C-alpha cells in the first residue's frame, strides 16, 4: 500500500511512467470506414489529427466497448480499447463491419495490431519537461506545447531514435502523453526515458496507483463502471454521446432511461479501510447501490470509490454510507 501511495503522489507532483502496452489496438480503414464508425459509436468522430473518447453500444443500448479513436487519415483510424479484451472487441467490431458491408456499406479493413505496438503512458506536471530532453525536432521548445500539440490530439514524433505515435491524453488526469511505439523499440525507449527521468522525479507506476488516480478524476473503467448492464447516460457520460446523430443502440438507450447513475464518493472511514468495489451503498440503512471501484485518494487524503445509486441520490453533496 505505501508503494502505491508513493507512485500516485509522483504522478500528482512530479511524473510517473506506466506500461500500458496491454491496450487493445485495431487499425480500421477503407472507403466505408468513416460511415461505419459514425454509426457504430455514439460520439462525434474526431477530425484528422485529433482523438475522441466514444462507446460502441449493444443492441439493448448498454455499453459494449469503450474506444479512444485516433483519426490518422480521412478514412483511416487507430482504435484503442481495454487491455485483455482484444478477442472480445475484435469479434464485435469485425462482425458489425461484416454486417455493415453486407447491407451495402463501403469496404472496411480491420487489423488487430495489439502486439505490434507498445505503449508507455507518461503523466505528471514534469512530463513535458522530461520529453523535451529527448524529443528530436527543429524547435523542441514548442513541439510539445499547447499550440503545436493541443490536448486530445496526436502527433508523430521522434524520441531519440524511436518513432512514436504520441497521443495527448492521460487516464490519470494530469498533463501527459500516451507514447505508442513499434514494439521492437520497447527496451530502447524505456531506457531512454529513464536516462533523463531521475532529474524530473520519474517513478514507475503500477495498476493500483493508476486506479486510485483515475477515480480522483471520476474517470470510468471498463469492467467496473462500464459494461453491458448500464447505458452511457447511466454512467453519466452524456458529454460523449451525440444525440444529434443516429447510432447503433440509440433508441434502446433512450427508452431505457436512467435506472441508476454513476457517482464518485469520498469516504470518511477508518484510516485502515481499503475499499475495492462491490461494497454496499446505504441510504438511511437501506441498500441503494454498490461500489464498482474503490481505493485511496492522495489528493484528498482519504478513501474514495465509485458506484451506482438511484438518480435522486446522485446530486453532489449527498451523504451516503459505504459498508
C-alpha positions as MATLAB code, in Angstrom:
seq = 'XXXXXXXXXXXXXXXXXXXXXXXXXXXXXXXXXXXXXXXXXXXXXXXXXXXXXXXXXXXXXXXXXXXXXXXXXXXXXXXXXXXXXXXXXXXXXXXXXXXXXXXXXXXXXXXXXXXXXXXXXXXXXXXXXXXXXXXXXXXXXXXXXXXXXXXXXXXXXXXXXXXXXXXXXXXXXXXXXXXXXXXXXXXXXXXXXXXXXXXXXXXXXXXXXXXXXXXXXXXXXXXXXXXXXXXXXXXXXXXXXXXXXXXXXXXXXXXXXXXXXXXXXXXXXXXXXXXXXXXXXXXXXXXXXXXXXXXXXXXXXXXXXXXXXXXXXXXXXXXXXXX';
ca = [
       0.000    0.000    0.000;
       2.741    2.579    0.806;
       4.342    1.877   -2.576;
       1.118    2.542   -4.462;
       0.664    5.748   -2.466;
       4.171    6.941   -3.389;
       3.521    6.129   -7.054;
       0.249    8.071   -7.079;
       1.922   11.028   -5.395;
       4.622   11.028   -8.078;
       2.019   11.415  -10.842;
       0.389   14.296   -8.977;
       3.646   16.051   -8.016;
       6.425   15.098  -10.480;
       5.988   12.470  -13.205;
       5.097    8.788  -13.461;
       5.624    6.118  -16.115;
       3.056    3.378  -16.734;
       3.482    0.441  -19.107;
       0.111    0.340  -20.892;
       1.127   -1.994  -23.722;
      -1.764   -4.328  -22.910;
      -4.211   -1.891  -24.528;
      -6.135   -3.471  -27.388;
      -5.311   -1.774  -30.698;
      -7.073   -2.071  -34.053;
      -6.401   -0.378  -37.365;
      -9.629    0.303  -39.265;
      -9.548    1.757  -42.758;
     -11.181    1.749  -46.165;
     -13.768    3.749  -48.135;
     -16.543    2.611  -45.796;
     -14.637    3.196  -42.527;
     -15.954    6.659  -41.652;
     -19.633    5.960  -42.268;
     -19.393    2.661  -40.388;
     -17.622    4.106  -37.326;
     -20.018    7.043  -37.189;
     -22.940    4.624  -36.834;
     -21.039    2.068  -34.722;
     -20.103    4.563  -31.977;
     -22.149    7.164  -30.116;
     -19.856   10.208  -30.120;
     -18.927   12.536  -32.954;
     -15.889   11.303  -34.872;
     -12.696   13.340  -34.442;
     -11.075   15.356  -37.220;
      -7.826   14.147  -38.774;
      -5.032   14.520  -36.219;
      -7.460   14.542  -33.285;
      -8.851   11.906  -30.929;
     -12.048   11.313  -29.013;
     -13.495    9.013  -26.380;
     -16.563    7.105  -27.502;
     -18.629    3.979  -26.954;
     -19.989    1.147  -29.055;
     -23.353    0.033  -27.707;
     -25.159   -3.275  -27.596;
     -28.491   -3.609  -29.345;
     -30.029   -3.026  -25.900;
     -28.378    0.386  -25.624;
     -25.818   -0.543  -22.964;
     -22.045   -0.167  -23.230;
     -20.314   -2.895  -25.251;
     -16.867   -1.332  -25.744;
     -15.073    1.882  -24.809;
     -12.813    3.310  -27.528;
     -10.268    6.033  -27.876;
     -10.419    6.788  -31.602;
      -7.382    8.367  -33.263;
      -8.108    9.642  -36.755;
      -4.944    9.118  -38.796;
      -6.380    9.987  -42.223;
      -9.769   10.745  -43.721;
     -10.707    7.041  -43.804;
      -8.089    5.501  -41.510;
      -8.495    5.115  -37.741;
      -6.420    3.754  -34.861;
      -8.773    2.295  -32.246;
      -7.623    1.807  -28.645;
      -9.686   -0.178  -26.164;
      -9.253   -2.029  -22.884;
      -6.408   -4.466  -22.356;
      -7.241   -8.179  -22.047;
     -10.431   -7.653  -24.113;
      -8.792   -7.993  -27.524;
     -10.715  -11.021  -28.787;
     -13.957   -9.695  -27.277;
     -13.561   -6.341  -29.035;
     -12.350   -7.768  -32.342;
     -15.262  -10.187  -32.569;
     -17.890   -7.463  -32.159;
     -16.049   -4.979  -34.370;
     -15.467   -7.408  -37.243;
     -18.980   -8.904  -37.168;
     -20.519   -5.420  -37.087;
     -18.362   -4.356  -40.047;
     -19.308   -7.514  -41.965;
     -22.998   -6.764  -41.382;
     -22.462   -3.154  -42.494;
     -20.755   -4.208  -45.730;
     -23.423   -6.865  -46.412;
     -26.040   -4.109  -46.291;
     -24.228   -2.123  -48.956;
     -21.732   -0.120  -46.919;
     -18.288    0.549  -48.377;
     -15.330   -1.770  -47.871;
     -13.728   -1.820  -44.421;
     -10.401   -3.448  -43.486;
      -9.783   -4.269  -39.825;
      -6.437   -5.412  -38.426;
      -5.641   -6.433  -34.857;
      -2.284   -4.722  -34.247;
      -2.261   -5.104  -30.455;
       1.073   -6.936  -30.333;
       2.728   -4.675  -32.925;
       2.586   -1.541  -30.769;
       3.723   -0.965  -27.200;
       2.513    1.919  -25.042;
       4.158    3.914  -22.278;
       1.909    6.403  -20.515;
       3.841    9.361  -19.129;
       1.913   11.675  -16.801;
       2.562   14.397  -14.249;
       3.500   18.078  -14.038;
       7.045   17.322  -15.276;
       6.005   15.163  -18.259;
       6.579   17.866  -20.863;
       9.982   18.837  -19.459;
      11.128   15.213  -19.488;
      10.067   14.634  -23.094;
      11.679   17.898  -24.176;
      15.056   16.426  -23.164;
      14.769   13.572  -25.670;
      12.461   14.753  -28.466;
      14.017   15.303  -31.910;
      12.545   18.421  -33.501;
      13.708   21.635  -35.150;
      12.113   23.528  -32.269;
      11.993   21.290  -29.174;
      10.770   24.209  -27.054;
       7.416   24.307  -28.881;
       6.840   20.803  -30.270;
       5.069   19.660  -27.097;
       3.372   22.969  -26.290;
      -0.343   23.599  -26.373;
      -0.218   25.422  -29.717;
       1.572   22.716  -31.706;
       0.324   19.772  -29.657;
      -3.077   20.540  -28.085;
      -4.965   18.287  -25.724;
      -6.874   15.416  -27.396;
      -4.646   15.363  -30.467;
      -1.949   13.068  -31.806;
       1.379   13.717  -33.488;
       4.086   11.514  -34.980;
       7.277   12.466  -33.147;
      10.772   11.060  -32.569;
      12.184   10.331  -29.131;
      15.853    9.666  -29.607;
      15.888    7.135  -32.454;
      12.386    5.841  -31.695;
       9.400    6.775  -33.901;
       6.423    7.461  -31.630;
       2.724    7.997  -32.217;
       2.179   10.377  -29.303;
      -1.349   10.981  -28.023;
      -2.036   13.942  -25.736;
      -4.266   12.303  -23.142;
      -3.798   10.856  -19.651;
      -6.036    8.411  -17.795;
      -4.711    9.806  -14.521;
      -5.964   13.325  -15.241;
      -2.548   15.037  -15.264;
      -0.509   16.583  -18.053;
       0.582   13.594  -20.056;
       1.018   11.608  -23.227;
       0.476    8.049  -24.331;
       3.587    7.073  -26.266;
       2.682    4.380  -28.814;
       5.822    2.867  -30.334;
       6.742   -0.071  -32.611;
       7.097   -2.973  -30.202;
      10.710   -3.695  -31.169;
      11.724   -0.297  -29.723;
      10.363   -1.108  -26.270;
      13.595   -1.628  -24.349;
      15.316    1.259  -26.109;
      12.527    3.738  -25.327;
      12.207    2.517  -21.729;
      15.939    3.046  -21.131;
      15.838    6.430  -22.879;
      13.017    7.703  -20.658;
      14.821    6.577  -17.519;
      18.140    8.062  -18.706;
      16.683   11.562  -18.215;
      13.902   10.719  -15.788;
      15.659   10.965  -12.450;
      16.183   14.709  -12.574;
      12.466   15.148  -13.234;
      11.403   12.870  -10.362;
      10.309    9.981  -12.591;
       8.771    6.980  -10.858;
       7.391    3.748  -12.246;
       3.659    3.434  -11.575;
       1.540    0.288  -11.310;
      -2.101   -0.522  -11.892;
      -3.232    0.035   -8.296;
      -1.982    3.619   -8.160;
      -3.403    4.300  -11.623;
      -6.784    3.005  -10.464;
      -6.753    5.392   -7.490;
      -5.775    8.349   -9.664;
      -8.465    7.852  -12.284;
     -11.116    7.720   -9.538;
      -9.994   11.144   -8.303;
     -10.939   12.440  -11.757;
     -14.144   10.349  -11.872;
     -12.820    8.500  -14.926;
     -14.745    5.287  -15.527;
     -13.121    1.889  -16.089;
     -14.412   -0.774  -18.454;
     -15.437   -3.857  -16.491;
     -16.112   -1.736  -13.406;
     -18.281    1.306  -14.095;
     -18.733    0.429  -17.757;
     -20.314   -2.714  -19.105;
     -23.360   -4.343  -20.615;
     -25.633   -3.637  -17.631;
     -25.641    0.186  -17.900;
     -26.011    2.760  -20.664;
     -23.527    5.609  -21.232;
     -26.182    8.009  -19.905;
     -26.492    5.998  -16.695;
     -22.692    6.107  -16.453;
     -23.040    9.929  -16.516;
     -21.123   10.137  -19.789;
     -23.617   12.407  -21.542;
     -20.834   14.592  -22.976;
     -19.580   11.628  -25.018;
     -22.988   10.886  -26.563;
     -24.025   12.850  -29.660;
     -27.815   12.637  -29.706;
     -27.970   14.661  -32.932;
     -26.896   11.622  -34.973;
     -28.140    8.081  -35.431;
     -26.055    5.290  -33.937;
     -26.391    1.642  -33.014;
     -28.418    1.140  -29.834;
     -29.573    4.769  -29.603;
     -33.328    4.133  -29.435;
     -32.959    1.370  -26.859;
     -30.623    3.542  -24.782;
     -33.149    6.376  -24.719;
     -36.036    4.002  -23.985;
     -34.146    2.528  -21.028;
     -33.958    5.895  -19.301;
     -31.950    6.370  -16.104;
     -32.408    3.413  -13.764;
     -29.378    4.410  -11.670;
     -26.461    6.799  -12.034;
     -22.695    6.525  -11.613;
     -21.202    8.715   -8.876;
     -17.872    9.257   -7.120;
     -17.784    9.093   -3.332;
     -15.237   10.409   -0.847;
     -15.326    8.081    2.132;
     -14.820    9.321    5.689;
     -13.980    5.961    7.193;
     -11.349    4.404    9.454;
      -7.785    5.092    8.352;
      -7.225    1.406    7.604;
     -10.355    0.998    5.449;
      -9.492   -0.245    1.964;
     -12.480   -0.335   -0.404;
     -12.033   -2.360   -3.585;
     -15.502   -2.366   -5.115;
     -18.660   -4.466   -4.551;
     -19.250   -2.848   -1.108;
     -22.854   -1.912   -0.368;
     -24.001    1.734   -0.514;
     -26.685    2.561    2.053;
     -29.106    5.440    2.493;
     -30.780    5.619    5.918;
     -29.874    1.981    6.470;
     -31.364    0.797    3.181;
     -29.131   -0.642    0.441;
     -29.414    1.601   -2.615;
     -26.391    0.551   -4.674;
     -22.867   -0.784   -4.621;
     -19.339    0.358   -5.277;
     -17.903   -0.596   -8.626;
     -14.391    0.637   -7.712;
     -12.569    1.705   -4.572;
      -9.216    2.951   -3.408;
      -7.357    5.825   -1.789;
      -7.153    9.459   -2.869;
      -3.748   11.052   -2.367;
      -5.251   14.438   -3.269;
      -7.889   14.288   -0.508;
      -6.056   12.042    1.947;
      -8.970    9.645    2.358;
     -10.654    6.651    0.781;
     -12.504    7.044   -2.500;
     -14.924    4.962   -4.501;
     -17.265    4.931   -7.466;
     -20.609    3.228   -7.816;
     -24.225    3.342   -8.944;
     -27.103    4.830   -6.938;
     -30.658    5.961   -7.785;
     -30.678    9.196   -9.791;
     -32.329   11.072   -6.909;
     -29.270   10.341   -4.741;
     -26.694   11.288   -7.389;
     -26.593   15.007   -6.581;
     -23.228   16.393   -5.358;
     -23.112   16.668   -1.575;
     -25.463   13.749   -0.922;
     -24.386   11.816    2.189;
     -24.470    8.012    1.942;
     -22.873    5.140    3.821;
     -20.497    2.514    2.450;
     -20.494   -0.843    4.213;
];
